[in-house]
């Protein structure tokens, strides 16, 4: 462990975790507000960037140029309030959302639970967000952030599964002009019925509609009658699918021209939780963090062995070795969420440094 990592874990993280009487969601929102203040000041953004050492590892994936491999996963900055702070920390891309067509408060609180001994989190947030139109308005004011921006789309809770296609299309049309890629979230365990959209028939219907609409929007955004390339559409999958179900999903994704996959979302499994935290881990919701890592790597390897679609690997990356293991399994890019909460900026620095050294 580096000195920076030790300092963060022993000095900074305990202070952060005690904010708001230790309520994880309150801590999250207060931290976001501070980063929002940084994001609004070009001077503060430059200062933050000067503090964080750069370790570029540029690569082009699904037609998009990324300055480095490690990005911020969806869920950290759902409504895009601190967008310019994340690249200053060293993230090579930022994924906002998941957003829905309708603004919604999400599930009742408490809905976020830390399991520090397991370096894990259980959440049942329920896609709390201000809605796709509100995000589009904020992105229009923010402008480019210097790294690729992904936008994760989900289904509104008030929308039935049968009407999900129209709900996703509404969100796609709102945010399309600002996205470098679109992530289709059909794998969160916290919206009733959502995961059924991973089944072959409903997934085929949804992806056919989204890719067709992305093509139409590309035509509409072109100049002089020339078509632009459609914004890449990716699918985020659950770690709880069987191999057969993943295979079926991959066939649909390939047939519908999907640009890539994000593997994986949170899990319903509670394997790997230390005994002292089993009771808290029993809270309803999806588990993220270190206990998920082995399964996420397994899914990434399964996917990349069976198709040529590029994969963004996410799930339980808590140290540089975890990130390298995910890349060795076939991932083209990585994302952090829970690992960043526990490891802070030093984790991002060490991971970027290890990848650049390769």
C-alpha positions as CSV (number, residue, x, y, z in Angstrom):
1,X,0.0,0.0,0.0
2,X,1.4,3.4,-1.0
3,X,1.8,6.3,1.5
4,X,-1.0,8.1,-0.2
5,X,-3.3,5.1,0.1
6,X,-2.4,4.8,3.8
7,X,-3.0,8.5,4.5
8,X,-6.4,8.3,2.8
9,X,-7.5,5.2,4.6
10,X,-6.3,6.3,8.1
11,X,-6.9,10.1,8.0
12,X,-9.2,11.2,5.2
13,X,-11.7,8.3,4.9
14,X,-12.6,8.2,8.6
15,X,-13.5,11.9,8.5
16,X,-15.6,11.5,5.4
17,X,-17.4,8.4,6.8
18,X,-18.3,10.3,10.0
19,X,-20.0,13.2,8.1
20,X,-23.8,13.4,8.5
21,X,-23.6,11.2,11.6
22,X,-22.2,8.4,9.4
23,X,-25.2,8.0,7.1
24,X,-23.6,6.9,3.8
25,X,-26.0,8.7,1.6
26,X,-25.6,12.0,3.4
27,X,-21.8,11.6,3.1
28,X,-22.3,10.9,-0.6
29,X,-24.3,14.0,-1.2
30,X,-22.1,16.3,0.8
31,X,-19.0,15.0,-1.0
32,X,-20.8,15.6,-4.3
33,X,-21.6,19.2,-3.3
34,X,-18.0,19.9,-2.6
35,X,-16.9,18.4,-5.9
36,X,-19.6,20.5,-7.6
37,X,-18.0,23.6,-6.2
38,X,-14.7,22.5,-7.5
39,X,-16.2,21.7,-10.9
40,X,-17.7,25.2,-11.2
41,X,-14.3,26.8,-10.8
42,X,-11.7,26.5,-13.6
43,X,-9.0,27.5,-11.1
44,X,-10.0,24.8,-8.7
45,X,-10.2,22.2,-11.5
46,X,-6.6,23.2,-12.6
47,X,-5.4,23.0,-9.0
48,X,-6.9,19.5,-8.5
49,X,-5.4,18.4,-11.8
50,X,-2.0,19.6,-10.7
51,X,-2.2,17.6,-7.5
52,X,-3.1,14.4,-9.2
53,X,-0.3,12.9,-11.2
54,X,-1.1,11.9,-14.7
55,X,-0.4,8.5,-16.1
56,X,-2.0,8.4,-19.6
57,X,-2.7,5.1,-21.3
58,X,-4.7,6.2,-24.4
59,X,-6.7,3.8,-26.4
60,X,-9.6,3.8,-28.9
61,X,-12.6,1.6,-28.0
62,X,-15.8,1.3,-30.0
63,X,-14.7,4.3,-32.0
64,X,-14.2,6.7,-29.1
65,X,-10.8,8.0,-28.0
66,X,-10.1,7.6,-24.3
67,X,-7.0,9.3,-22.7
68,X,-6.7,6.6,-20.1
69,X,-8.3,3.3,-19.3
70,X,-10.0,3.9,-15.9
71,X,-13.3,5.7,-15.8
72,X,-16.0,6.5,-13.2
73,X,-18.9,4.1,-13.1
74,X,-22.5,5.2,-13.2
75,X,-24.2,5.9,-9.9
76,X,-21.5,8.1,-8.4
77,X,-22.7,11.3,-10.1
78,X,-26.2,10.4,-11.3
79,X,-27.2,13.9,-12.3
80,X,-23.8,15.1,-13.6
81,X,-23.3,17.9,-11.0
82,X,-19.5,17.6,-10.6
83,X,-18.5,16.6,-14.1
84,X,-15.3,18.6,-14.5
85,X,-13.9,17.5,-11.2
86,X,-13.7,13.8,-12.2
87,X,-11.2,14.2,-15.1
88,X,-9.1,16.5,-12.9
89,X,-8.7,13.5,-10.5
90,X,-7.4,11.3,-13.4
91,X,-10.5,9.5,-14.6
92,X,-10.3,8.7,-18.4
93,X,-14.1,8.8,-18.8
94,X,-17.1,9.6,-16.8
95,X,-20.5,7.7,-16.9
96,X,-23.4,9.6,-15.4
97,X,-26.8,8.3,-14.5
98,X,-28.6,6.0,-14.4
99,X,-31.3,8.5,-15.5
100,X,-34.9,7.8,-16.4
101,X,-37.5,9.5,-18.6
102,X,-39.4,10.6,-15.5
103,X,-37.8,12.3,-12.5
104,X,-38.1,10.0,-9.5
105,X,-37.1,10.0,-5.8
106,X,-36.0,6.4,-5.7
107,X,-36.7,4.0,-2.9
108,X,-37.3,5.0,0.7
109,X,-34.3,5.7,2.9
110,X,-32.2,4.2,4.3
111,X,-31.1,2.6,1.1
112,X,-27.3,2.6,1.1
113,X,-25.3,0.4,3.5
114,X,-21.5,0.3,4.0
115,X,-19.8,-3.0,4.8
116,X,-16.2,-1.7,5.5
117,X,-14.7,-4.9,6.7
118,X,-15.8,-6.5,3.4
119,X,-15.0,-3.4,1.4
120,X,-18.5,-3.6,0.0
121,X,-21.7,-1.7,-0.3
122,X,-25.4,-2.7,-0.5
123,X,-27.7,-0.3,-2.2
124,X,-31.3,-0.2,-3.2
125,X,-31.3,3.4,-4.4
126,X,-33.9,2.8,-7.2
127,X,-32.6,5.1,-9.9
128,X,-33.2,8.3,-7.9
129,X,-32.6,11.1,-10.4
130,X,-33.9,14.4,-11.7
131,X,-34.8,12.9,-15.1
132,X,-33.3,12.8,-18.5
133,X,-34.5,16.3,-19.5
134,X,-32.9,17.9,-16.4
135,X,-29.6,16.1,-17.1
136,X,-29.7,17.3,-20.7
137,X,-30.1,20.8,-19.6
138,X,-27.2,20.6,-17.2
139,X,-25.0,19.0,-19.8
140,X,-25.8,21.8,-22.3
141,X,-24.6,24.3,-19.7
142,X,-21.5,22.3,-18.7
143,X,-20.1,21.8,-22.2
144,X,-17.3,19.3,-23.0
145,X,-15.4,18.0,-20.0
146,X,-12.2,16.8,-21.7
147,X,-12.9,13.1,-21.5
148,X,-15.6,10.9,-23.0
149,X,-19.0,11.1,-21.3
150,X,-21.2,8.0,-21.1
151,X,-24.8,8.3,-20.1
152,X,-26.6,5.4,-18.5
153,X,-30.3,5.0,-19.2
154,X,-32.8,3.0,-17.2
155,X,-36.6,2.4,-17.0
156,X,-38.8,4.7,-14.9
157,X,-40.4,2.9,-12.0
158,X,-43.9,4.2,-12.9
159,X,-43.5,2.8,-16.4
160,X,-44.6,-0.8,-16.9
161,X,-42.1,-3.3,-18.4
162,X,-44.4,-3.6,-21.4
163,X,-44.0,0.2,-22.1
164,X,-40.2,0.2,-21.3
165,X,-39.1,0.7,-24.9
166,X,-40.9,4.1,-25.2
167,X,-39.5,5.1,-21.8
168,X,-35.9,4.4,-22.9
169,X,-36.4,6.1,-26.2
170,X,-37.6,9.3,-24.4
171,X,-34.4,9.4,-22.4
172,X,-32.2,8.6,-25.4
173,X,-33.7,11.5,-27.4
174,X,-33.1,13.9,-24.5
175,X,-29.5,13.1,-23.8
176,X,-28.2,11.9,-27.2
177,X,-26.5,15.2,-28.3
178,X,-24.3,15.2,-25.2
179,X,-23.2,11.5,-25.0
180,X,-20.0,9.9,-26.3
181,X,-21.7,6.6,-25.6
182,X,-25.0,5.4,-24.2
183,X,-25.2,2.6,-21.6
184,X,-28.5,0.6,-21.5
185,X,-29.0,-0.5,-17.9
186,X,-31.3,-3.5,-17.9
187,X,-29.5,-5.2,-14.9
188,X,-30.1,-3.2,-11.7
189,X,-31.9,-5.3,-9.1
190,X,-33.6,-2.3,-7.6
191,X,-36.4,-1.5,-10.1
192,X,-39.2,-4.1,-10.2
193,X,-39.1,-6.1,-13.4
194,X,-36.1,-4.4,-14.9
195,X,-33.9,-7.5,-15.1
196,X,-36.5,-9.3,-17.2
197,X,-35.4,-7.0,-20.0
198,X,-32.2,-9.0,-20.3
199,X,-34.3,-12.0,-21.6
200,X,-33.9,-12.6,-25.3
201,X,-37.3,-11.3,-26.7
202,X,-37.7,-8.1,-24.7
203,X,-34.0,-7.3,-25.0
204,X,-34.1,-7.7,-28.8
205,X,-37.1,-5.4,-29.0
206,X,-35.5,-2.8,-26.8
207,X,-32.1,-2.8,-28.6
208,X,-33.7,-2.8,-32.0
209,X,-35.5,0.4,-31.1
210,X,-32.6,2.1,-29.5
211,X,-30.1,1.4,-32.2
212,X,-32.6,2.4,-34.9
213,X,-33.3,5.6,-33.1
214,X,-29.6,6.3,-32.6
215,X,-29.1,6.0,-36.3
216,X,-32.0,8.4,-37.0
217,X,-30.6,10.9,-34.5
218,X,-27.2,10.6,-36.2
219,X,-28.8,11.5,-39.6
220,X,-30.6,14.4,-38.0
221,X,-27.4,15.7,-36.4
222,X,-25.4,15.6,-39.6
223,X,-24.6,18.6,-41.8
224,X,-24.9,18.9,-45.6
225,X,-26.9,15.8,-45.8
226,X,-24.1,13.7,-44.5
227,X,-24.7,11.1,-41.8
228,X,-22.7,11.2,-38.6
229,X,-21.7,7.9,-37.0
230,X,-24.3,6.9,-34.4
231,X,-23.3,7.3,-30.8
232,X,-22.2,3.8,-29.6
233,X,-24.8,1.9,-27.6
234,X,-23.6,-0.5,-24.8
235,X,-25.5,-2.9,-22.6
236,X,-24.8,-3.3,-18.9
237,X,-25.3,-6.9,-17.7
238,X,-25.9,-8.5,-14.3
239,X,-23.3,-10.9,-12.7
240,X,-26.2,-13.2,-11.7
241,X,-27.0,-14.4,-15.2
242,X,-26.3,-18.1,-16.1
243,X,-23.8,-18.8,-18.9
244,X,-26.7,-19.7,-21.1
245,X,-28.5,-16.4,-20.4
246,X,-25.3,-14.5,-21.1
247,X,-24.8,-16.4,-24.3
248,X,-28.4,-15.5,-25.4
249,X,-27.8,-11.9,-24.5
250,X,-24.6,-11.8,-26.5
251,X,-26.3,-13.1,-29.6
252,X,-29.0,-10.4,-29.4
253,X,-26.3,-7.7,-28.8
254,X,-24.3,-8.8,-31.8
255,X,-27.4,-9.1,-34.0
256,X,-28.5,-5.6,-33.1
257,X,-25.2,-3.9,-33.7
258,X,-24.4,-3.1,-30.0
259,X,-21.0,-1.5,-29.7
260,X,-19.9,-3.1,-26.4
261,X,-20.8,-4.4,-23.0
262,X,-20.4,-3.2,-19.4
263,X,-19.7,-6.1,-17.0
264,X,-21.0,-6.1,-14.4
265,X,-23.8,-4.5,-12.4
266,X,-24.3,-5.2,-8.7
267,X,-25.2,-8.7,-7.5
268,X,-27.9,-10.3,-5.4
269,X,-25.3,-12.8,-4.0
270,X,-23.8,-12.3,-0.6
271,X,-20.9,-14.6,-1.0
272,X,-17.6,-13.2,0.3
273,X,-19.1,-11.1,3.1
274,X,-17.1,-11.3,6.4
275,X,-19.2,-13.0,9.1
276,X,-19.5,-9.9,11.3
277,X,-21.3,-8.1,8.5
278,X,-23.7,-10.8,7.4
279,X,-26.6,-9.2,9.1
280,X,-26.2,-5.8,7.5
281,X,-25.5,-7.5,4.2
282,X,-28.9,-9.1,4.4
283,X,-30.5,-5.7,3.6
284,X,-32.3,-5.9,0.2
285,X,-30.4,-4.5,-2.7
286,X,-27.5,-5.0,-5.0
287,X,-24.0,-5.7,-3.6
288,X,-20.9,-4.0,-5.0
289,X,-17.3,-4.0,-4.0
290,X,-14.5,-6.5,-3.3
291,X,-16.8,-9.7,-2.9
292,X,-18.1,-9.1,-6.5
293,X,-14.7,-9.0,-8.1
294,X,-14.1,-12.7,-8.9
295,X,-17.5,-13.1,-10.5
296,X,-17.1,-9.9,-12.5
297,X,-13.7,-11.1,-13.9
298,X,-15.3,-14.4,-14.7
299,X,-18.1,-12.7,-16.7
300,X,-15.7,-10.5,-18.5
301,X,-13.6,-13.6,-19.5
302,X,-16.7,-15.5,-20.6
303,X,-17.9,-12.6,-22.7
304,X,-14.6,-11.8,-24.4
305,X,-14.0,-15.5,-25.1
306,X,-17.3,-15.7,-27.0
307,X,-17.6,-12.5,-29.0
308,X,-15.5,-9.6,-30.2
309,X,-17.5,-6.9,-28.5
310,X,-15.3,-4.7,-26.3
311,X,-16.0,-4.8,-22.6
312,X,-15.8,-2.2,-19.9
313,X,-14.9,-4.2,-16.8
314,X,-16.4,-3.0,-13.4
315,X,-16.9,-4.8,-10.1
316,X,-14.8,-5.0,-7.0
317,X,-11.6,-3.3,-8.3
318,X,-10.0,-2.4,-5.0
319,X,-6.3,-2.3,-5.9
320,X,-4.0,-2.1,-9.0
321,X,-3.7,-5.9,-9.2
322,X,-7.5,-6.2,-9.5
323,X,-7.6,-3.8,-12.4
324,X,-4.8,-5.6,-14.2
325,X,-6.6,-8.9,-13.6
326,X,-9.7,-7.5,-15.2
327,X,-7.7,-6.3,-18.2
328,X,-6.1,-9.7,-18.5
329,X,-9.5,-11.3,-18.6
330,X,-10.2,-9.2,-21.7
331,X,-11.6,-5.9,-20.6
332,X,-10.7,-2.9,-22.8
333,X,-11.6,-0.3,-20.2
334,X,-12.3,-0.2,-16.5
335,X,-14.6,1.6,-14.1
336,X,-14.5,2.3,-10.4
337,X,-17.2,3.0,-7.9
338,X,-17.1,1.2,-4.6
339,X,-13.3,0.7,-4.7
340,X,-13.0,4.5,-5.1
341,X,-15.2,5.1,-2.1
342,X,-12.9,2.9,0.0
343,X,-9.6,3.7,-1.7
344,X,-10.1,7.3,-2.8
345,X,-7.9,9.1,-5.3
346,X,-4.8,7.1,-4.4
347,X,-6.5,4.0,-5.8
348,X,-7.1,5.7,-9.1
349,X,-3.5,7.0,-9.2
350,X,-2.0,3.6,-8.5
351,X,-4.2,1.9,-11.0
352,X,-3.4,4.4,-13.8
353,X,0.3,4.1,-13.0
354,X,0.2,0.3,-13.1
355,X,-1.6,0.3,-16.5
356,X,0.7,3.0,-18.0
357,X,3.7,1.0,-16.8
358,X,2.5,-2.0,-18.8
